[in-house]
């Protein structure tokens, strides 16, 4: 279950988002999930956001996981919204 805050939150914490590096996916902030001990979470990799283009190119070269052609965050979000109404 994702945590929700009444009255809206402008604290910068995002429960989920569509990452620019993988616009065909949704990333969930584990710290917003019930029963997660945030202090025990350990990152498995780091991403250099200051040098985004170079870091993205290295990630794709290392993993071979490039976004599919035509992937776009707006399309991903619309697909989620379409499924929610079902």
Secondary structure, 3 states (H helix, E strand, C coil): CECCCCCCCCCCCCCEECCHHHCCCCEECHHHECCCCHHHCCCCCCCCHHHHHHHHHHHHHHHCCCCCCCCCHHHHHHHHHHHHCC
